[in-house]
């Protein structure tokens, strides 16, 4: 088969982004994503859940789990939602929460992760339950055979210039969490947005975004997440957004994610296009006088052709480069191999966002039948704002 592309949701009045998928024991597929006014929610924010009982061919109506609007100058934002079925059968939805302004800018460690639970196959969800887990861009929960839960987030430790991938551990099914520990202490790497995979032999591999120009990185644990070796380079170039990794029924590791060149250049570099991109206000960083963390972040933020600045804010235009979405496949022995020369894998292009406002490549995927996959991605492409697009592909496409 060839990669099939189709629209899951498109509403040109909202910015639909950050989708994630899970498939339950009954075969129902859940999709969660966020609706907002831009890549950074600054005016309104909603978390949406939809489900499919026919392998993603049709979808239920939108279930608005939470709906926020800016009030008294502040918006409660919800970011990077994840959805999964726990081993006890419940559906868990989680997301990080942070007020805007200031947004996550410089205060990533103050963002809190919230849980919602469903015990009726997603027909209804509980009220949001705050956890002691802090940080942004959470992974889904990893359940271990010893009943511990692992949950990875990232934030700046003290006054660091870069983010650090942190790991929280729960011994009581998420009711309480130990203090976080860094998964990697190498100052020459900026690792964040982890996706942890439990291997058939019990080892854990954490695939992680890398913001210093390297390919996707990985850490390996052979003691149930207590310690991690690495980071190690992988063959996968798609390191510029949150990877979503998991095991397939045939024992391979599949990772979906995005890749964009570290170059802010397009063929059309006209002033008119620049102004149009900035006018969309997709990423807005407020300036807050007297807020030390925000001031440090603003001071360090690079300026250039894709930014506009006033006394109160900095606007960052999306679309500085084209954005690719890839699926990467490797055998488990490669996933557990530190040596790049001994790794092996295959790369499958899923999409290319050629829009001058390109913003794409945060994904989720499920294996609907053995060797056949459904992936959800957010992408601008032919829409004025981001939309949710689906892809069907199989092992034979690699």
Residue pairs with C-beta under 8 A, 6 or more apart in sequence:
1 372
1 392
1 393
1 394
1 396
1 397
2 393
2 397
3 348
3 349
3 350
3 391
3 392
3 393
3 397
4 391
4 392
4 393
5 350
5 351
5 389
5 390
5 391
6 389
6 390
6 391
6 392
7 387
7 388
7 389
7 390
8 19
8 31
8 56
8 59
8 376
8 388
8 389
8 390
9 16
9 33
9 50
9 59
9 62
9 387
9 388
10 16
10 383
10 387
10 388
11 35
11 387
12 383
12 384
12 385
13 385
14 35
14 36
14 37
14 385
15 35
15 36
15 37
15 38
15 39
15 282
15 385
15 386
16 33
16 34
16 35
16 48
16 378
16 385
16 386
16 387
16 388
17 33
17 34
17 36
17 39
17 359
17 362
17 378
17 386
18 33
18 34
18 79
18 80
18 81
18 362
18 378
19 31
19 32
19 33
19 362
19 363
19 364
19 376
19 377
19 378
19 388
20 31
20 32
20 33
20 81
20 82
20 83
20 140
20 244
20 364
20 376
21 29
21 30
21 31
21 83
21 364
21 365
21 366
21 374
21 375
21 376
22 29
22 30
22 83
22 84
22 85
22 91
22 140
22 364
22 366
23 29
23 30
23 85
23 366
23 367
23 368
24 30
24 85
24 91
24 121
25 85
25 89
26 121
27 53
27 55
28 51
28 52
28 53
28 121
28 122
29 51
29 52
29 53
29 55
29 56
29 366
29 368
29 374
30 49
30 50
30 51
30 83
30 91
30 122
31 49
31 50
31 51
31 52
31 59
31 83
31 364
31 376
31 388
32 47
32 48
32 49
32 65
32 81
32 82
32 83
32 93
33 47
33 48
33 81
33 376
33 378
33 388
34 41
34 45
34 46
34 47
34 48
34 78
34 79
34 81
34 95
35 44
35 45
35 46
35 47
35 48
36 42
36 43
36 44
36 45
36 46
36 77
37 43
37 44
37 281
38 280
38 281
38 282
38 283
38 284
38 385
39 282
39 283
39 318
39 359
39 386
40 77
40 100
40 103
40 282
40 283
40 284
40 285
41 68
41 75
41 77
41 78
41 79
41 100
42 70
42 75
42 100
42 103
42 281
42 284
43 69
43 70
43 75
44 67
44 68
44 69
44 70
44 75
45 67
45 68
45 75
45 76
45 77
45 78
46 64
46 65
46 66
46 67
46 68
47 64
47 65
47 66
47 78
47 81
47 93
47 95
48 62
48 63
48 64
48 65
49 62
49 63
49 65
49 83
49 93
49 122
49 125
50 59
50 60
50 61
50 62
50 63
51 59
51 60
51 121
51 122
52 58
52 59
52 60
55 368
55 369
55 374
56 368
56 374
56 390
56 392
63 122
63 125
65 93
65 116
65 125
66 78
66 128
68 75
68 76
68 77
68 78
69 75
70 100
73 101
74 99
74 100
74 101
75 99
75 100
76 97
76 99
76 100
77 97
77 98
77 99
77 100
77 103
78 95
78 96
78 97
78 114
79 95
79 96
79 97
79 98
79 104
79 111
79 136
79 137
80 95
80 96
80 136
80 137
80 138
80 242
80 362
81 93
81 94
81 95
82 93
82 94
82 95
82 138
82 139
82 140
83 91
83 92
83 93
83 94
83 140
84 91
84 92
84 140
84 141
85 91
85 92
86 92
86 141
86 143
87 143
89 119
90 117
90 118
90 119
91 117
91 118
91 119
91 121
91 122
91 125
92 115
92 116
92 117
92 140
92 141
93 115
93 116
93 117
93 118
93 125
94 113
94 114
94 115
94 116
94 138
94 140
94 141
95 113
95 114
95 138
96 111
96 112
96 113
96 114
96 135
96 136
96 137
96 138
96 153
97 111
97 112
97 113
97 114
98 104
98 107
98 110
98 111
98 112
98 136
100 286
101 286
101 288
101 294
102 286
102 288
102 291
102 293
102 294
103 285
103 286
104 111
104 136
105 285
105 286
105 293
105 294
105 297
105 298
106 156
106 291
106 293
106 294
106 295
106 296
106 297
107 293
107 294
108 135
108 136
108 154
108 155
108 156
108 163
109 134
109 135
109 155
109 156
109 157
110 134
111 134
111 135
111 136
111 153
111 155
112 130
112 131
112 133
112 134
113 131
113 133
113 134
113 135
113 138
113 151
113 153
114 128
114 129
114 130
114 131
115 128
115 129
115 131
115 174
116 125
116 126
116 127
116 128
116 129
117 125
117 126
117 129
118 124
118 125
118 126
131 174
131 177
132 168
132 176
132 177
133 151
133 153
133 168
133 177
133 180
134 153
134 155
134 180
135 153
135 154
135 155
135 166
135 180
136 153
136 154
136 155
137 153
137 154
137 192
137 193
137 242
138 151
138 152
138 153
139 151
139 152
139 153
139 194
139 195
139 196
141 149
141 150
141 151
141 174
142 149
142 150
142 151
142 196
142 198
142 204
142 225
143 149
144 150
144 198
144 224
144 225
145 202
146 224
147 171
147 173
148 169
148 170
148 171
148 224
148 225
149 169
149 170
149 173
149 174
150 167
150 168
150 169
150 196
150 204
150 225
151 167
151 168
151 169
151 170
151 174
151 177
152 165
152 166
152 167
152 168
152 183
152 194
152 196
152 206
153 166
153 168
153 180
154 163
154 164
154 165
154 166
154 191
154 192
154 193
154 194
155 163
155 164
155 166
156 162
156 163
156 164
157 164
157 182
159 296
161 300
162 187
162 190
162 211
163 190
163 191
163 192
163 211
164 182
164 183
164 184
164 185
164 191
164 192
165 182
165 183
165 184
165 191
165 192
165 193
165 194
165 206
165 208
165 219
166 180
166 181
166 182
166 183
167 180
167 181
167 182
167 183
167 225
168 177
168 178
168 180
169 177
169 178
169 225
170 176
170 177
170 178
171 178
183 191
183 194
183 206
183 208
183 219
183 228
184 191
184 208
184 219
184 228
184 230
184 231
186 231
188 212
189 210
189 212
189 214
189 217
189 231
190 210
190 211
190 212
191 208
191 209
191 210
191 217
191 219
191 231
192 208
192 209
192 211
193 208
193 209
193 241
193 242
193 243
194 206
194 207
194 208
194 209
195 206
195 207
195 208
195 242
195 243
195 244
195 245
195 246
195 255
196 204
196 205
196 206
196 225
196 245
197 204
197 205
197 206
197 207
197 245
197 246
197 247
197 253
197 335
198 204
198 247
199 205
199 247
199 332
199 335
199 336
200 247
200 251
200 332
201 332
202 222
202 224
203 220
203 221
203 222
203 336
204 220
204 221
204 222
204 224
204 225
205 218
205 219
205 220
205 221
205 245
205 253
205 335
205 336
206 218
206 219
206 220
206 221
206 228
207 216
207 217
207 218
207 234
207 236
207 243
207 245
207 255
208 216
208 217
208 218
208 219
208 231
208 243
209 216
209 217
209 239
209 240
209 241
209 242
209 243
209 257
210 216
210 217
210 231
210 239
211 240
213 262
214 233
214 239
215 233
215 234
215 235
215 236
215 237
215 239
216 234
216 236
216 237
216 238
216 239
216 243
216 255
216 257
216 328
217 230
217 231
217 232
217 233
217 234
217 239
218 230
218 231
218 232
218 234
218 335
219 228
219 229
219 230
219 231
219 232
220 228
220 229
220 230
220 232
220 336
220 338
221 227
221 228
221 229
229 338
230 338
232 338
232 340
233 340
234 340
234 343
234 345
235 328
235 330
235 340
235 343
235 344
235 345
235 347
236 243
236 255
236 257
236 326
236 328
236 345
236 347
237 259
237 326
237 347
238 255
238 256
238 257
238 258
238 259
238 324
238 325
238 326
238 328
238 361
239 257
239 259
240 257
240 258
240 259
240 260
240 262
240 361
241 257
241 258
241 361
241 362
242 257
242 362
243 255
243 256
243 257
244 255
244 256
244 257
244 363
244 364
244 365
245 253
245 254
245 255
246 253
246 254
246 365
247 253
247 254
247 332
248 254
248 329
248 367
248 371
248 373
248 395
249 367
249 370
249 371
250 370
250 371
250 395
251 331
251 332
252 329
252 330
252 331
252 332
252 395
253 329
253 330
253 331
253 332
253 334
253 335
254 327
254 328
254 329
254 365
254 373
255 327
255 328
255 329
255 330
256 325
256 326
256 327
256 328
256 350
256 363
256 364
256 365
256 375
256 377
257 325
257 326
257 328
257 361
257 363
258 323
258 324
258 325
258 326
258 360
258 361
258 362
258 363
259 323
259 324
259 325
259 326
259 361
260 321
260 322
260 323
260 324
260 358
260 361
261 321
261 322
263 320
263 321
264 304
264 305
264 306
264 320
264 321
265 320
265 321
266 273
266 319
266 320
266 321
266 322
266 356
268 356
269 305
273 356
274 305
274 306
274 317
276 356
277 306
277 317
277 318
277 319
277 356
277 357
278 306
278 308
278 315
278 317
280 317
280 318
280 357
281 315
282 316
282 317
282 318
282 357
282 359
283 315
283 316
283 317
283 318
284 313
284 314
284 315
284 316
285 297
285 298
285 301
285 313
285 314
285 315
285 316
286 294
286 312
286 313
287 294
287 295
287 298
287 311
287 312
287 313
287 314
288 294
288 295
289 295
298 314
301 307
301 314
303 309
303 314
305 320
306 316
306 317
306 320
307 314
307 315
307 316
307 317
308 314
308 315
308 317
309 315
317 357
318 357
318 358
318 359
318 380
319 355
319 356
319 357
319 358
319 359
319 380
321 358
322 352
322 353
322 354
322 358
323 352
323 353
323 358
323 359
323 360
323 361
323 379
324 349
324 351
324 352
324 353
324 361
325 349
325 350
325 351
325 352
325 353
325 360
325 361
325 363
325 377
325 379
326 347
326 348
326 349
326 350
327 347
327 348
327 350
327 365
327 373
327 375
327 393
327 398
328 345
328 346
328 347
328 348
329 345
329 346
329 348
329 395
329 398
330 343
330 344
330 345
330 346
331 344
334 342
334 343
334 344
334 345
337 343
346 398
347 398
348 393
348 397
348 398
350 375
350 377
350 391
350 393
351 360
351 377
351 379
351 381
351 389
351 391
353 359
353 360
353 361
353 379
353 380
353 381
354 381
355 380
355 381
355 382
357 380
358 380
358 381
359 378
359 379
359 380
359 386
360 377
360 378
360 379
360 380
360 381
360 386
361 377
361 378
361 379
362 377
362 378
363 375
363 376
363 377
364 375
364 376
365 373
365 374
365 375
365 376
366 373
366 374
367 373
368 374
371 394
371 395
371 396
372 392
372 393
372 394
372 395
373 391
373 392
373 393
373 394
374 390
374 391
374 392
375 390
375 391
375 392
375 393
376 388
376 389
376 390
376 391
377 388
377 389
377 390
377 391
378 386
378 387
378 388
378 389
379 386
379 387
379 389
380 386
380 387
381 387
381 389
